Amino acid sequence: MRIVSRKLLLGCGTALAALVVSGAACAQQRAFDVPAQDAVRAIPEFARQAGIQIIAPSAQLRGVRTPRLQGDLDTRQALRRLLQGTGLEIATDTGTVITLRRVDLPSSSAQASEPETVSTDLDDIVVTGTLLRSSGALASPVIVLDREALDARGRATVADILVDLPQNYAGTSTPLVQGAGTDRTGSNSVFSTAVNLRGLGATSTLTLINGRRLAGSGFRGELADISALPSGAVERVDVLLDGASAIYGTDAVAGVVNVILRRTFDGQESRVRASAARGGAEDLLVSHLAGRTWSGGGAYLSLEYQTLNAFSSLDRDYSASGDLRPYGGSDYRFIYSSPGNILAFNAAAGGYVSQYAIRPGPSGVAQTPGDFVAGDANRLALNVGSDLSPETDRYSAYARLSQALGDRLELSADLRYSRRDYTLLNTPGVGIFSVTSANPHFVSPTGAASHLIGYSFYNDLGSGVSEGRSESLGATLAARYDLAGDWELNAYAAYAEESGELVGRNRPNSRFVAEALGNIPDDPATPFSAARDGYLNLFGSGDANSPAVLEFIRAGYSTGSDHGRASSLNLLAEGPLWTLPGGEVRLAVGAQWRDEWLETGSTSFLSAATPLVFTTPEQGRQIAALFAEASLPLVGDANGRPGLRKLELSLAGRIEHYDDFGETTNPRIGLAWSPVDDLSVRMAWGTSFRAPSLPQLYNAPGASGLFLARAGGSQLLSLLLIGGNPDLEPETAETFSTGFTWQPENGFSLDVNYFDTRFQDRIAQPVAANTTNALIDPSLAAFVTLISPGTNPADLARVQSYSTLPGFPTLYPAATYGAIVDMRWVNTGEVQVSGLDLAARYPIAFGGGRLTLEGTASWVLTYDNQTTPTAVVEDVVGLSGYPGRLRARGGATWARGAIGAGLHWSHAAAGRDRLGLGVGAWNTLDGRVSWSPRKGGLEGLTFALSAQNLLDEDPPFQNGAAGYGFDPAQGNPFGRVIAVQLIQRW
């Protein structure tokens, strides 16, 4: 198998490492305060304070007391002190997951006769990447961001932190990318935030909450919106950097993001954070967490509110006008402007060109032939005045309750809710409008009786306005039961739903425009009369029309809605089978049933006298799954020897049956080997898949219009066809990873991982990957048909045949289209991506405190993309729309008593745009200082001041076809962002 054999050499030789860490929280010095108590309570509390995962079977903790632990200690040192004299010891330590065992247990027969008097919730700690409670070293790499690491980043939310991970590609499914109009997936209708590991698409990264699925957001119901979570309730975030469909099912192709919320909380915690950038994007976040624990149970409630101001494209010179020539780019302004232009179709150019620029005189309107300039053109950016990020208000809540009933049974329930309201200024209304001599404002430089005018209503009506709301709800009811022989049974029922609503207003209704121009008779069904209220004048500069005319034509609007829900029943049994010389063989077996539904609808009042309503019938499917995982410790403490201290084999498999497209089976094999105590080597191979979304299968056909670039630089109005495909098959992937973790006794840790993913049968709209250049990209030629409806009756009839499709733009005459572009869903193409993830951390004593040097990096070796089976394989590393060669973050943190400080450098490698022009690297500095007094009545208070992009660096220039001079995937326009945060715990 080529994908494996070629990588074995790299896997075994990954020892070249460079930088930076895995979440080796064990190497940090922390402040501990754990009271003397039963181990079943002390160890979870220690794990919470240390920010690590600790796993131990319940039976081995019963009756054990731990001493009080207090003081500033290294985590390993603190754990050893806590376990001293208890008969417990560390069995395995991966750096992020520690497994404990009892060394003074009686024989199994004696143990079985002991009464079970203590219950614990320790076993319910979630371990991402495995179904087993007592797994040793994992065969796949996992980044762990604990609560302290999340706070140290200085970001407002967990979503902001995950977007900045070096392994994430931020070119899709973020509010900034959506606002800038460069999200090629086109699904993020509600400005959500989703993780896109390796740049394989946000739909190829599975996002979980406490190991459980979210309902999808966006108009295709396929995005997991991590911004909907109350960040104050988050305990840690695990990022599994490997395919895992054998464990979790669909979507786990590039990896898994598992957001672990706090299990219990005793006390209260309040958070306030405020930040601002130059020119806007002010951000205020307020949250409160209150909880209580009692014997055998606990409950807490987390509430959070966030408000963000919009950030306008007008606030940065390189995004304000659409003319990027001063920066070495192109002029992306259009001939649809205000004042407008008289247009004519140019067959050689394949589109409309300006014949005369309208240049009004002192009166503000063109009144004579002398007010026109032949061969010239007025130009205006298509998205002039648009916001790059929306004004947003978000409300989030999370509640959890757990209670042990007796010694074996624990019940738990949780409920989460989030609502986000947003407003965004976007593209003003533009179009090509016929004006005749029937309009009293008509004037011709040539004496003609009519003209086609390219016009923008920006100066008349202002920007278009998009308003929307997204709501998320999730509930879980779970039970855990301790069976005999250290077996455990877990069952839970989960329900989740997402809904989104979008309204686009302040839009010209083309039929009302025609009526106001006098092109059609006054409609008695409307309150407007051109003879009485005045005719629309397109020969001015934006102030030539009365309020009555403007109010009439701006009545256009569109709406969209989506409502998705998912429910599941889940059962998992886990425990030991038998004992090998290397240790205990453990098995997990489970079953799952899922039900998924999605309903969408839209309304258009942009081209008719009455609104047009389009409703997609509710689409749904049912999925049944069986899965299992086993770990076989072939070599362990009892039979280990130099060069082979530990060797563990893991096997997993999952079968899923979908009632729409059929069945899929995915295996996974993992191997973990420790040649010496402080070195762990891992390797994993498996297959993964992504099921087609319900809209990709069943959506009705539709159409939209867009101006696309031609080879000569002109713009051609193109008709884009969209719709579902019921014959789609699932995407399939083969994944391989190998690497090592080295953790010598001095606290240094080095983590190196090689990954290789081959992704086949991609469900895609190939044109969407490069829509703006669809007419000039040779690989997309099969999806483009050039037409000339102005001269060819057959082409005109073809365009008119699509006029009844939802979304068909009526602002442009049918004869003005020059191309038809097919953007419907197909199984097509293949992607292969490989690279190295590097991480390192080294804590040292410095300046009377603890200095930690750290860094992370993701280096993409290959990203080979083949859009269709017949297309040329293209290396797209660093190409706009794909991940760059290198993303890295490195720096240092220092802590001494109540004072903490950190300075980190972030790097995004240079790349190139679609025209082959270079895009520079982006280097920024982030800084943070904090103060956490421990006396004087201020205990529990933390004050932090942070700055992102401390030196206020502009993003590297890119000649973006949207008229913005930056790539929102590789940099942002916010500049220096200063934030102040207060945290009070009591």
C-alpha positions, 0 to 999 in steps of 0.5 A, spaced: 500 500 500 503 506 497 500 511 502 503 506 508 509 504 505 512 510 503 510 513 510 514 508 514 520 511 513 518 518 514 514 515 520 520 512 523 525 518 522 521 523 524 526 525 529 528 531 526 523 535 530 523 542 530 519 546 535 513 546 539 508 543 543 503 538 544 499 540 550 504 537 555 500 541 561 504 536 565 511 540 564 508 546 567 508 549 574 501 551 577 498 553 584 495 547 587 490 546 593 487 539 593 484 538 600 485 531 604 479 527 601 477 520 598 481 519 592 475 519 588 474 526 589 481 528 590 484 526 583 478 529 579 479 535 582 487 535 581 486 533 574 481 540 573 487 544 577 492 541 573 488 541 566 490 534 564 486 527 563 487 522 568 484 515 568 483 510 573 478 504 574 473 506 579 474 499 583 482 501 584 480 508 588 475 505 593 477 506 600 483 510 598 485 517 602 489 522 599 493 527 603 492 535 602 496 538 596 498 545 596 503 550 593 506 551 587 509 545 584 510 542 577 504 537 575 508 531 575 511 532 582 505 534 585 501 528 582 507 524 585 506 527 592 498 526 592 499 519 590 505 518 596 502 512 601 496 511 597 498 505 593 497 508 587 502 510 581 502 512 574 501 507 569 502 511 563 503 518 561 503 520 554 504 528 556 496 529 556 493 523 558 495 520 565 493 513 567 493 510 574 493 503 577 493 500 584 499 496 586 497 493 593 490 490 590 488 484 593 487 478 589 481 478 584 477 473 588 478 477 594 477 484 591 470 481 588 468 480 595 469 487 598 462 491 598 462 497 593 461 503 598 464 509 594 462 511 587 466 516 582 465 520 576 472 519 574 471 514 569 467 519 565 473 523 563 472 524 556 479 521 552 478 524 545 481 519 539 479 512 543 472 509 546 477 506 552 477 508 559 484 506 560 488 506 554 495 507 554 499 512 549 494 514 543 496 512 536 494 518 534 496 525 536 492 530 540 493 537 542 490 539 548 488 546 550 486 546 557 483 552 561 489 555 563 492 555 556 485 557 553 485 563 557 493 565 556 491 566 548 488 572 550 482 571 545 475 572 546 472 565 545 474 558 544 472 559 536 477 565 536 483 560 539 481 554 534 481 558 528 488 561 529 491 553 530 497 552 525 493 546 523 487 550 521 485 553 515 481 559 516 479 560 509 472 558 509 467 558 515 468 564 519 465 571 519 471 575 516 471 570 510 464 570 509 464 578 510 469 578 505 466 574 500 471 569 499 468 563 502 468 558 496 463 553 500 458 558 500 454 554 506 455 559 511 449 563 511 449 565 518 456 567 519 458 561 524 465 559 525 467 552 524 474 548 524 477 546 517 483 542 519 488 541 513 484 545 509 480 539 507 473 543 508 470 544 515 465 539 513 471 534 513 473 536 521 468 533 526 466 537 532 463 534 538 461 537 545 463 532 550 464 527 545 457 528 542 455 531 535 452 538 534 446 539 529 449 542 523 448 550 521 448 554 515 443 553 509 446 546 507 446 544 515 453 541 515 457 546 519 458 545 526 458 552 529 463 552 535 462 560 536 455 558 539 458 555 545 459 559 552 466 559 552 466 560 560 463 553 561 469 550 557 474 545 561 479 544 555 479 542 548 482 536 544 484 536 537 485 530 534 489 530 528 488 524 524 482 521 521 477 517 526 471 515 522 472 508 525 471 511 532 466 517 530 463 515 523 462 521 518 466 527 517 472 525 521 477 525 515 482 531 517 481 530 524 476 531 530 475 537 535 472 535 542 470 541 546 470 538 553 465 542 558 466 542 565 463 536 569 462 540 575 463 546 578 463 549 586 463 556 587 462 562 582 466 565 576 465 572 573 468 574 566 468 581 563 473 582 557 473 588 552 477 589 546 477 594 540 481 595 533 483 601 530 477 603 526 472 598 529 470 591 531 469 593 538 468 587 542 465 586 549 464 579 553 460 578 559 459 571 562 458 568 569 458 561 572 455 558 578 455 551 581 455 547 587 457 540 588 454 535 593 455 528 595 455 524 589 453 529 584 453 537 582 450 542 578 452 548 575 449 554 570 453 558 565 451 564 562 454 568 556 453 575 552 457 578 547 456 584 543 461 586 537 461 592 532 461 591 525 468 592 521 467 596 515 471 595 508 472 603 508 476 603 514 482 600 511 485 603 504 486 597 501 479 595 502 475 601 501 475 603 493 476 596 489 482 600 486 488 596 488 493 599 483 496 603 488 498 597 491 501 593 485 494 590 483 488 591 479 482 595 478 476 591 480 471 597 480 465 596 475 462 600 470 455 599 474 456 606 478 453 612 480 453 616 476 452 611 471 455 609 464 451 608 457 453 601 455 453 597 449 454 589 447 461 588 445 462 581 441 469 581 441 470 582 449 464 578 450 460 583 454 458 590 455 463 596 455 462 603 456 460 607 450 459 614 454 461 616 461 455 620 464 458 626 467 452 631 470 453 638 470 452 643 476 445 641 477 447 634 479 444 631 473 446 630 465 441 634 461 445 635 455 449 631 450 455 635 453 454 632 459 457 625 456 464 623 455 465 618 449 470 612 450 470 613 458 467 610 464 465 611 471 467 606 475 465 603 482 467 597 487 461 592 486 462 591 494 463 599 496 461 600 503 460 593 505 462 590 512 468 585 513 465 583 519 458 583 522 455 587 528 453 581 532 450 580 539 450 573 542 447 569 548 449 563 550 447 558 556 449 551 558 447 547 564 449 541 567 446 536 573 449 529 575 447 525 581 450 518 583 444 513 585 447 508 589 454 505 588 454 503 581 449 508 577 450 515 575 445 519 571 447 526 568 443 531 564 445 537 560 442 543 556 445 548 552 442 554 548 445 559 543 442 565 539 446 570 535 443 576 531 447 580 526 447 585 521 451 587 515 452 592 510 453 589 503 453 590 496 448 595 494 443 594 488 446 594 481 444 592 474 443 594 467 437 598 466 433 600 459 431 607 459 427 610 453 425 617 451 418 615 455 422 617 461 422 625 462 429 625 464 432 621 458 437 625 454 442 622 449 449 624 447 447 621 440 440 622 439 438 615 440 431 613 443 433 609 448 440 607 452 442 601 456 445 604 463 450 601 467 448 603 474 449 603 482 444 605 487 449 606 492 449 613 492 441 613 492 439 607 497 446 606 500 449 599 501 444 593 502 443 590 509 443 583 511 440 581 518 439 574 521 439 570 527 442 563 528 439 559 534 442 553 537 439 548 542 442 541 545 440 536 550 443 530 553 440 525 558 446 520 560 446 514 564 453 510 567 453 503 570 458 500 573 458 492 571 462 487 575 469 486 573 471 493 571 466 493 566 462 499 565 455 501 561 454 508 558 448 510 555 445 517 552 440 520 548 441 526 545 437 532 541 440 538 537 437 543 533 440 549 529 436 554 525 438 560 521 434 566 518 437 571 513 433 577 511 436 582 505 433 588 505 434 595 502 434 592 495 431 595 488 426 591 486 427 590 478 420 590 476 418 597 481 425 600 477 422 598 470 415 601 473 419 608 476 423 608 469 416 608 465 418 602 461 412 598 463 405 602 465 403 604 472 401 598 476 394 599 480 396 594 485 402 598 487 401 605 491 406 608 486 405 612 480 410 615 476 406 620 473 404 623 480 410 621 484 416 622 479 420 618 474 426 615 476 432 618 474 438 614 472 442 620 469 444 623 476 449 622 481 445 619 486 441 625 489 436 626 483 430 622 485 425 624 490 424 620 497 417 617 494 421 614 488 427 611 492 422 608 497 418 605 492 424 602 488 428 600 495 422 595 497 425 589 494 428 584 499 429 576 500 429 572 505 432 565 507 431 560 512 434 553 515 432 548 520 436 542 522 435 537 527 439 531 529 437 526 535 441 519 537 441 513 541 447 511 544 450 505 547 457 503 549 460 497 554 467 497 555 472 493 560 477 488 560 477 481 557 483 478 559 491 479 561 497 479 556 504 479 559 504 486 557 497 488 561 490 488 560 486 487 554 480 492 553 474 492 549 469 497 547 463 495 543 457 500 542 451 501 537 448 508 535 442 510 532 441 517 529 436 521 525 437 527 521 433 532 518 433 539 514 428 544 512 430 550 508 426 556 505 427 562 501 423 568 499 424 573 493 421 580 492 426 582 487 423 582 481 416 581 481 410 585 484 408 580 489 413 575 493 416 569 490 416 563 496 420 557 495 420 551 500 424 545 500 420 539 503 423 537 509 429 532 508 431 527 512 435 520 513 436 515 519 443 512 520 444 505 524 452 504 526 455 498 530 462 499 532 468 496 536 475 498 539 480 494 542 487 495 545 492 489 546 498 491 550 503 486 547 509 489 552 509 492 558 512 493 565 512 486 566 515 483 560 519 490 557 526 490 556 531 495 553 529 498 547 522 495 548 519 498 554 512 498 551 508 496 545 501 496 544 496 495 538 489 498 537 484 496 533 477 499 531 472 499 526 465 502 525 459 500 520 454 505 518 448 504 514 444 510 511 437 509 508 439 514 503 445 512 500 447 505 503 453 502 507 460 504 509 465 500 513 471 503 516 477 500 520 483 503 524 489 500 526 494 503 531 501 502 534 504 505 540 511 503 542 516 506 547 523 504 546 525 507 553 521 510 558 521 517 556 520 516 548 513 514 545 513 512 538 506 512 534 503 510 528 496 509 525 492 507 519 485 507 517 479 509 512 474 515 513 468 518 510 464 524 509 456 522 507 453 527 502 449 532 506 441 532 505 441 539 500 447 536 496 443 530 495 436 533 494 436 540 493 432 543 488 435 546 482 436 554 482 440 559 478 444 566 480 448 571 476 455 573 477 460 577 473 466 573 472 473 575 469 475 573 462 483 572 460 483 579 457 481 582 464 474 584 462 468 582 466 463 577 463 456 576 466 455 569 467 449 565 469 451 560 475 446 553 475 446 550 482 442 544 485 443 537 488 444 530 486 441 524 488 446 519 485 452 522 490 456 517 493 460 518 500 467 521 500 472 516 502 479 517 505 485 513 507 489 516 512 496 515 515 500 518 521 506 517 525 510 520 530 513 521 537 513 524 543 520 525 547 519 527 554 525 527 558 525 528 566 528 535 565 521 537 563 522 538 556 517 535 551 518 534 543 512 532 539 513 530 532 508 528 527 507 526 520 500 526 516 498 523 510 491 523 507 488 521 500 481 524 499 477 521 494 470 522 490 470 529 493 463 532 493 464 538 490 462 544 486 469 544 482 467 551 480 466 554 487 474 553 488 475 558 483 469 561 481 472 568 480 477 565 475 472 560 472 472 562 465 480 562 465 481 556 469 483 550 464 481 545 469 474 548 469 472 548 462 468 542 462 463 546 466 463 552 462 459 554 456 460 560 452 454 563 449 451 569 445 444 570 446 444 577 443 446 574 437 444 567 437 436 565 438 438 558 441 442 561 446 437 566 448 432 561 449 436 557 453 437 563 458 430 564 458 428 557 460 432 558 466 428 564 468 423 560 472 429 557 477 429 560 484 434 565 484 434 567 477 437 574 477 432 579 473 436 585 474 440 584 467 436 582 460 437 575 458 441 577 452 446 580 456 449 573 459 455 571 456 456 564 459 453 558 463 457 555 469 455 549 472 456 549 479 451 543 481 454 537 486 458 531 483 463 526 486 469 528 482 476 529 483 482 527 489 486 531 494 492 528 497 495 532 503 501 531 507 506 534 512 509 535 519 506 537 525 512 540 530 511 542 537 516 543 543 516 546 550 521 547 555 520 550 562 526 553 566 527 557 572 528 564 571 528 570 574 525 567 580 520 564 577 518 559 571 520 561 564 517 556 559 519 556 551 514 553 547 512 553 540 507 549 535 508 549 527 504 545 521 508 544 515 505 542 509 509 538 504 504 537 499 497 539 497 495 535 490 489 537 488 485 534 482 478 537 481 476 532 476 478 525 474 481 528 467 484 534 470 491 535 471 494 534 478 495 541 481 500 543 487 496 548 490 500 549 497 500 556 498 495 558 493 490 563 494 484 558 497 488 553 500 493 552 506 500 555 506 506 552 506 508 553 514 504 556 519 507 557 526 507 560 533 512 560 538 514 564 544 515 564 551 511 565 558 513 567 565 510 566 571 512 568 578 507 568 584 501 573 582 505 575 575 504 572 569 507 575 562 507 572 555 510 574 548 508 570 542 510 570 534 505 568 529 508 566 522 504 565 516 508 563 510 508 567 503 504 564 497 501 566 491 494 568 488 491 565 482 494 569 477 501 567 480 503 573 483 506 573 490 503 574 496 508 576 502 509 572 509 505 575 515 509 575 521 505 578 528 507 579 535 502 577 541 503 579 548 499 578 554 500 580 562 496 578 568 496 579 575 492 574 580 493 576 587 493 571 592 492 575 598 490 582 601 482 580 600 483 579 592 484 572 592 481 569 586 481 575 581 485 575 575 487 581 571 489 581 564 492 586 558 493 583 552 495 585 545 494 581 538 498 584 532 502 588 537 506 592 532 500 593 528 502 590 521 498 590 515 496 583 512 500 582 506 497 585 500 494 580 495 490 582 488 484 579 490 478 579 485 473 581 490 477 588 490 480 587 497 487 587 498 488 582 503 487 574 503 482 573 510 485 566 510 492 568 511 491 575 515 486 579 517 485 587 517 484 589 524 491 591 526 493 591 533 487 589 538 488 591 545 483 587 550 482 587 557 480 582 561 477 581 569 476 574 572 473 573 579 472 566 582 469 565 589 
